[in-house]
Amino acid sequence: MSQYRTAVMRGGPSDEHLVSMQTGRSVIDALLDTQFQPIDITISRQGEWLVDGFVRTPEAALSAIDVVFIALHGSYGEDGTVQRLLDRLGVPYTGSGAFASNRAMNKVLTKEFLKPLGIKTPRYMKVSRDVTDVARLVDSISGLFGDRYVVKPVDGGSSIATTMVKGNAELLHTIQHMLQERPAVLVEEQIIGKEATVGVIDTLRGQSHYHLPAVEIVPPSEAAFFDYENKYNGQTEEICPGRFSIEEKRELGDIARTVHAAMELSQYSRSDFMIAPTGIFFLEVNTLPGLTPQSLFPKALDAVGMSYRDFLLHLLSNALERRSKRLGALSV
């Protein structure tokens, strides 16, 4: 059996550094004693590449690597930055390509791209730092979609910096505070209902885009929403398959597959939803969803009888196949 030196890339300069470290650790442990020999490449919060504790250039770190498992989350990992680097160096990797990753990372671009497909999303408005009269804009927003809002970064994951607010005064304060740290924020109407997430895996069980069962997410009663803390503290109830109607399950799976295919995502993704009396609302898509023991994707894998290790081997084998097909096409 061929052996492949497999770089597991984790950490990174994003706010999701710690979650990425946990995802990478889980991947490394699962790949032990397989044909994919894991090599731990840690990227520090300052952007330094570390191999065995020594700082290396990306070129040196990847010089003898056959394939990369990208276990990064957030900026640098999910915005196309590291994918562009790996493309330039000719190293195959798991997950989506640079362009698709960059577009999916931006919640506004994603919404605008999917709008012609008839996919329902919460009403929203992007607020940039260059807006001269934020108070007046807040009045306009309240006139458009009521007095309950979700304010979040335009890009980013794990619900970091996401805030639920009520009323114009609180909305104004939240926007002004967040714009001190980022060039723009996204304001959405708050959808009240049940929360769900659906994973998609390419080329599995005879399907081009196989969707996993919808996971129902039930945060603690005292929590305002499924925030960063409740994603990883073990207090949230995560039910798979979720307690949804047959029609809701079908629609959730169909939308997740449509988003994955339309946005030209590769290998796997996870789409998040709110289910309200007025319908199913798509929230965002994650191109590198968390793969820690507490993460949602592994729970859905378990529900369909696919082991975590088999899933990782599927992704890595597919990454090598994509490279072989690409090289074959170039040689014709």
N, C-alpha and C positions, 0 to 999 in steps of 0.2 A: 504493500500500500504506500502510495506517495505521501511524503511529508511536506507540509507547507508552513513556512515561517509566517506566522500571523500576528501582525501588530494590532494590539487592542489599544485604541487611542482614547484616553479618558482625561477628565479634569477640565482644563480650559479656562479662559478669562471671563466667562459669563457668570451671571448670578446663580446659575445652576451647577456650579463647580462640584459641590458636595454630592449631589444626586448623580452626576456623571461619574464621580469616583466610585460610587456604590454600584452603578450599572456595570462599569468596567470590571470591578472586582468579581461580580457575579458571572460575567462573560468569561473571564480568565479561568475561574474555578471550573466552569462547565466544559471548557475546551481541553482541560488536562486529560491526557491519555487518549486523545483523538489524533486524527491525521493533521489537524490544524494546531501546530505548536504555538501557544500564546507567548507573545513578547510584549511586556508591559511598557507602553509609551505614555508617560504622564506629561500633560501640558500644565504648567503652573498658572496661577492667576495673572502673572505678569507676562505670560505668553512664551515662557522658555520651555523647550522640549527636553525632557529628562528620560534617559535610558539607564537603568541600574544606578540611579542617583547622580549620573553625570550629565551635564548640559551638552546637547548635541544640536547641530543644525538639522533642519528637516531632511535635507538631502542625505546626511550621514546616518541619521536614525533609520531611514527607509532604504538604505543602500542594498541590503540583502533580504528585503521583505518581499514575500510572494503576494500577500493580500492584506488589506487593512479592515478591521472591524471598527467602525466609527461608533464609539460609545459616548460621544460628546452630546451635550444638550444646550440649547440656547444659542446665543451669538457665537460665531467662529465655527461651531459644529453644524448648526441647522440653517445658517444663512448663506451657505455656498462657499464660504471662505476656504475651509480646508479641502472641500471637493475640488475647487479650482487648482489648489496646490497639488493634489494627488493626480489630477488630470495632466498637469504640466509635467509631472515626474513619471507619468505612465504607470502608476501603481493602482491596481484594481481595488475597489472598496465596496462595502455594503451600503445600502440605502440609496436615496435619490441623488441625481446629478446636481451640479452647481446651480443651473438656472432654475430648475424646478424647486430646489430647496429654498433659494432666495425669495422666490415669489410666494411660496407657502408660508414662509416665516412672517411675511408682512400681512397682518390681518385685514387691512384695508384693500390691498391688491387682491387678496384671496376673495373677499366679498364681491368686489367689482368684477372679477373674472368669472365668478360663478353665477352672477345675477342673470345673465341671458339664458342660463340653463333652467331657470325657474326654481332654483333651490332657495327656500325661505330662510332668511337670516333676520336677527333683530335689527330694527331700524337703528341707524348709527350716524355719527358725524365725527370726522377727524378735526381736531383742534390743534393748530400749530402755534409755535412760540411767537410767530410774527403777527398774530392777531392783535390788533390795537385796542379793541374794546371787548374783553372777555365777558364782562357782565352783560353786555347787550346780546352777545352770542348765546349765553346761558338762557336768557329769556326766550330766544328763538328756539332753542332745543326743547325747553319745557312746553312750548306751544306745539312742537312737532310730535313728541312722544311722552307726555306726562311728567310725573315728578319722581319716579324711581329709576335710578341709573346704575350702570356698571361702567366704571372708568378704569381703563387698562392701558399698558404700553401698546404701541402699534405693533411691535414685535416683542418676542420673549415667550417664555413658557412657564409651566408649573404654577401659574396664577400669581407669580411674583409681582408685587406692586399693584395688583388688581384690588379695587375697592368698590364696595356697594355704598351708594349714597342716596339720600332722599331730600328733595327740596332744593330750591335754587341757591340758597346761601351755602349749603354744604357742597353742592356741585361746584360752585365758583371757587371755594376754598381748595377743594381737591384738585381741580384743574390747575390752578395757579401754583400749588405746591409741586405737582408732578412735572409741570413745565420748567421748573427750576433745574430739573435733573435730566430732562430729555427734550428733544426738539419738537415732539408732537405726541398727543395722546388720542386714544379712541374713546368716545362716549357712546354707549349703547343703551337702548331701553332695557330695563330689567325684565326678563321673562320668568314668570313664576310657574313652576311645574316640576316634573321629574327630570333628573339628569341622567344621561346615558353616554356611553362611549363605545365605538365599534372599530375593531382592528381589521385591516385588510392585508393579505399576504399574496404575493404574485406566484403564479405557476405552481399551485398546490392542489392536490386531489382532483386533477383534471380540469381545473378552472384557471383562466388567466388571472382573475382577481377574486380570490376566495375570501369571503368575509367571515370573521369570527362572530360568535354570539354577542349580542349587545349586553354590556355590563351596566347594571343599575347602580348608581352612586347615591348613597344616603348619608350625608354628613351628620355629625351629632346635632341634636335638636338646638343646642345653644349656639351653634356655629351659623354665621351669616350666609356662608356658602362653602363650596369645596375649595378652600384656600390652600396655600402652600403647607401650612402646619398640618392640616387635616389630610393632606395627601400622603403623609409619611409617618404620622404618629400612631397609626393603627386604630384610631377611634372611629373612622368612617366605615360604615357597612357597605361592602361591595358585593353585589349579588349577581351571579352569572350561572345560567342565563337570567336576565332581568325579568321583573314581573310586568311585562308589557303584553299588550294584546298581540294576536297573530299578525294583524295588519300593521301594527306599530313596528314589530320586529322586522317584517318584510320591508317596510319603507326605510327603516334605519339602515339595514344592510344595503338596499339599493342606492341610497344617497351616499353612503360611505364609499361604495365601489365607483359611483359616478364621479365623486370628488377625486378619488385616487387616479382614475383613468384620465379625466379631463385635464387635471393639472400635471399630467405626465410624471407622476411620482413612480418610484421604482422600489421593488422588493417588499416594502411594508410601510404602513402608515396607520394612524389612529385618529378618527374623527370624533369630535365632541358635540353633543346635542342637548337641547332642552325640549321636553315634551310638555306642551301646554294644551289646554282645551281648544285653543285656536290652531293647533297643528304642531308639527315638528320643526324646530328651528336649528339649523346648523350654526355652530359657534366658530370652530376653527379646526385645522388639521395639523397633526404633529408628524413630521417626517422622520424623527428619531425618538419615538416614545420611550419612556423609562422602562428599563428591564431589571429593576431591583426586585428583591423578594416581595416588596410591598406594592409593586407596580401593577397596573391594571392589565397590561398586555399578557403577562404570564398567566394570570387567572383565567383569561379567555382561552389561552392555549390549553390549559389543563381541562377546561370544560369540553373540548373536542378531542381529548385523548392524545394531544401532541406534546411530547416532552420539551422542556426548555432547551436541552442539548440538541435535539433533532431540529428544532427551529433554527438555532444558530448554525448548525451544519448546512441546513437548507440555504440560508442566506449566503454563507461563504462559498459554497459550491456554485451557487448561481452567479456570484460576483466573478468567479474564475471563468465560468461559461460565457458571461458577457464579454470578458476580455478576449477570449478565444474567438468568438464570433466577430468582434471588432477587428482583430488582427487578420482574420480570414477574409473579411470584406476588403481590407486595405490591400491585401496581396493579389486580389483578383484583377 
